[in-house]
């Protein structure tokens, strides 16, 4: 049934400040925090958004932060087995004289959702829905989802988007004063370990050792490179 405990269903704000509304320290404008909902896998995000569609909050502005592996629609990059992040950056920088047509159409996707929200036609969506719409409008779903974060009340994303400081910075996620919900939080320990871990192969170590050998033998910053070479040899 309709929500009777707050003003969201009627659209009229009460005179009293609600618990999720704060006053900014430097002005009178109200600050309403976003809800960042973290899950372990992308599949779980699909399950949660499906449940959101069944609630009275299905029309709340939302977005889903995901990797290029799930959202890239560029025919060359999306079908590549290489590093899609690097290929995307190269296209955006125009290194080979080519640019990404879909990136320049991002506004089509974000405006589409903005118009829906303005006319109260906004409905919860899943990654597949955004990708399908992106293909139809020739617009990048990856960057559109990031733009939609500005006006979203709830943001769905995997754990590491919230825990890994490098990902937070690259995705421009600021958690100060926001609401963070972690689904199945007993998996947080594994995710935290992965965020501060890095894996290398034996061939990578051998190649690194050879480069360090070259540096040391040619008297290039020996004091810096000799300890690194010792680490590689010990590993």
C-alpha positions in Angstrom: 0.0 0.0 0.0 1.0 3.7 -0.1 3.5 5.0 2.3 1.9 6.8 5.2 4.9 7.5 7.4 6.6 10.1 5.2 5.8 12.7 2.6 7.2 10.8 -0.4 3.8 9.3 -1.5 1.9 12.5 -1.4 4.6 14.7 -2.9 4.2 17.3 -0.2 7.0 17.9 2.2 6.1 18.4 5.8 7.3 21.4 7.8 9.4 19.2 10.2 12.8 18.0 9.1 12.8 14.3 8.4 15.6 12.0 9.6 17.1 11.8 6.1 17.3 15.5 5.5 20.1 17.6 6.8 21.0 21.3 6.6 24.2 22.2 4.9 26.7 23.8 7.2 27.4 26.7 4.8 23.8 27.5 3.8 20.1 27.0 4.1 19.8 24.5 1.3 18.7 21.0 2.4 21.0 18.0 1.8 19.3 14.7 1.1 21.8 11.8 1.2 22.0 9.2 -1.5 21.7 5.5 -0.8 24.6 3.5 -2.0 23.5 -0.2 -2.2 26.5 -2.5 -2.5 26.2 -6.2 -3.6 28.8 -9.0 -4.1 28.0 -9.6 -7.8 26.3 -8.0 -10.7 23.8 -10.8 -10.8 22.6 -9.8 -7.3 22.0 -6.3 -8.6 19.6 -7.7 -11.2 17.7 -9.5 -8.4 17.5 -6.4 -6.2 16.3 -4.1 -9.0 13.7 -6.7 -10.0 12.4 -6.6 -6.4 12.6 -2.7 -6.4 10.2 -2.7 -9.4 7.6 -4.4 -7.2 7.7 -1.8 -4.4 6.1 1.7 -4.0 9.6 3.1 -4.6 9.9 1.8 -8.2 9.7 5.4 -9.5 12.6 6.7 -7.4 15.5 8.0 -9.6 18.3 5.4 -9.6 21.4 4.2 -11.4 23.6 1.2 -11.6 27.4 1.5 -11.6 29.0 -1.3 -13.6 32.2 -2.1 -15.5 32.7 -1.8 -19.2 32.5 -5.6 -19.5 28.8 -5.3 -18.8 27.9 -2.0 -20.4 30.2 -1.2 -23.3 28.3 -1.3 -26.7 31.1 -0.3 -29.0 31.2 -3.2 -31.5 35.0 -3.5 -31.5 35.7 -2.9 -27.8 32.8 -5.0 -26.5 33.8 -8.0 -28.7 37.5 -7.8 -27.7 39.1 -10.3 -25.4 41.7 -7.7 -24.3 41.6 -4.9 -21.8 38.4 -3.1 -22.6 39.2 -0.3 -20.1 42.5 0.6 -22.0 40.8 0.3 -25.4 38.0 2.7 -24.2 40.5 5.2 -22.9 42.4 5.1 -26.2 39.2 5.8 -28.1 38.3 8.7 -25.8 41.8 10.2 -26.2 41.7 9.7 -30.0 45.2 8.1 -30.0 44.7 6.4 -33.3 42.7 9.2 -34.9 39.4 7.5 -34.0 36.8 8.5 -31.4 33.9 6.8 -29.8 30.6 7.7 -31.4 28.6 6.2 -28.5 30.4 8.3 -25.9 29.3 11.5 -27.7 25.7 10.2 -27.5 25.7 9.9 -23.6 23.3 12.8 -23.2 20.6 11.0 -25.2 20.4 8.3 -22.5 20.7 10.6 -19.5 18.1 13.1 -21.0 15.8 10.1 -21.7 15.7 9.2 -18.1 15.5 12.8 -17.0 12.4 13.3 -19.1 10.8 10.2 -17.7 11.5 11.3 -14.2 10.0 14.8 -14.9 6.7 13.3 -16.2 6.5 10.7 -13.3 7.0 7.9 -15.8 10.3 6.8 -14.2 10.6 3.1 -13.4 13.4 1.0 -11.9 15.6 -0.6 -14.5 18.4 -3.1 -14.8 21.8 -3.1 -16.6 20.3 -5.0 -19.5 17.6 -2.4 -19.9 20.1 0.4 -20.0 22.4 -1.4 -22.5 19.4 -2.2 -24.8 18.3 1.5 -24.7 21.9 2.5 -25.3 22.1 0.4 -28.5 18.8 1.8 -29.7 19.9 5.4 -29.1 23.6 4.8 -30.1 24.7 6.1 -26.6 27.2 4.8 -24.1 25.5 3.0 -21.2 28.7 3.0 -19.1 29.1 6.8 -18.9 25.3 7.4 -18.9 25.0 5.4 -15.7 27.7 7.6 -14.2 26.0 10.8 -15.2 22.7 9.5 -13.8 24.4 9.2 -10.4 24.2 13.0 -10.0 20.4 13.0 -9.8 19.9 9.5 -8.4 18.4 8.8 -4.9 19.7 5.3 -4.9 22.9 3.9 -6.5 23.5 0.2 -7.0 27.0 -1.1 -7.4 29.4 -4.0 -6.5 31.2 -4.0 -3.1 34.5 -2.9 -4.5 33.1 0.3 -5.9 32.6 1.4 -2.3 35.5 -0.3 -0.6 38.4 0.3 -3.1 39.6 3.9 -2.8 41.0 3.9 -6.3 37.7 2.9 -7.8 35.8 5.4 -5.7 38.1 8.1 -7.0 37.8 7.1 -10.6 34.0 6.8 -10.4 33.8 10.1 -8.4 32.0 8.5 -5.5 31.8 10.6 -2.3 30.4 8.6 0.6 30.6 11.5 3.1 27.2 12.0 4.7 25.6 9.3 2.5 23.8 6.1 3.4 25.6 2.9 2.6 23.9 -0.5 2.6 25.9 -3.7 2.1 24.0 -6.8 1.1 25.4 -10.0 2.5 28.1 -8.1 4.4 29.8 -11.3 5.5 31.5 -11.2 2.1 33.2 -7.9 2.8 36.4 -9.4 4.2 37.1 -11.3 0.9 36.4 -8.2 -1.1 38.6 -6.0 1.1 41.5 -8.5 0.7 41.1 -8.5 -3.0 41.1 -4.7 -3.1 44.6 -4.6 -1.5 46.0 -7.6 -3.3 47.7 -7.9 -6.6 48.6 -11.0 -8.6 51.6 -11.5 -10.9 52.8 -14.4 -13.0 56.3 -16.0 -13.1 56.8 -14.6 -16.6 56.0 -11.1 -15.4 58.5 -11.5 -12.5 61.2 -12.7 -14.9 60.6 -9.8 -17.3 60.7 -7.4 -14.4 64.0 -8.9 -13.2 65.6 -8.5 -16.6 64.6 -4.9 -16.8 66.0 -4.2 -13.3 69.2 -6.1 -14.3 69.5 -3.7 -17.3 69.0 -0.7 -15.0 71.6 -1.8 -12.4 74.2 -2.9 -15.0 73.9 0.5 -16.7 74.2 2.5 -13.4 70.7 3.8 -13.6 69.6 4.7 -10.1 71.2 1.6 -8.6 70.2 2.4 -5.0 66.6 2.2 -6.0 66.7 -0.7 -8.4 68.9 -3.1 -6.6 66.4 -3.7 -3.7 63.6 -4.2 -6.2 65.7 -6.7 -8.1 66.4 -8.5 -4.8 62.6 -8.8 -4.2 62.0 -10.2 -7.7 64.8 -12.8 -7.2 63.5 -13.8 -3.8 60.0 -14.3 -5.2 
